[in-house]
């Protein structure tokens, strides 16, 4: 799997929320963001397979 390094700017309150969730789930902020993105992608794929669009 190829990995890309990127920087993003997010609002402070959103960063705090991600940091809290990452701590609760024993992940880094980066791993938490990747988890959220993968979860969203899986949900979208399920919706496409079911013939629904968001």
N, C-alpha and C positions, 0 to 999 in steps of 0.2 A: 504494500500500500504506500502510495506516495504521500508525503506530508508537506504541507505548505505553512510557512511562517507568515503571519500577518499581524497587523496592529489595527485595533478598532477603538473608536471613542464611544463611550456609553455614559449616560447620566450617572452621577454619583449615587443616587438612591437605588438605581438598578444594579450598579456594581456592588453596593452593600448587600442587596438582596441575594445576588448570586453568591457572594462570599459567604453569607450565612448558610445558604443551602449546601454549598460545597463543604463547609465545615461539618454540618450535620451528617452528610453522606460520606465523609472522610475522603474527599476529592480535592484536587486543586481547582482554582477558578477555571483554568483552561479545560480541565477534564469535565467540569460541570457544564460549561458552555457546549462542549462537544456532545455530551450526553443529551442536552436539550435539543440540539440540532438533529442528532440521530433519531431521537424519539419523534420529533416533528416530521422528519423525512419518512419514517416508517408509517406514521399516521396518514400522511398524504398518499403514500403508495397503497395503503389499504382502501382509502377513499376512492382512488382511481380504479382499483380493481372492482370495487363495489358499484362503480359507475356514478359516483357522486362527486361533486366539486364544491369546494369551500369558497 
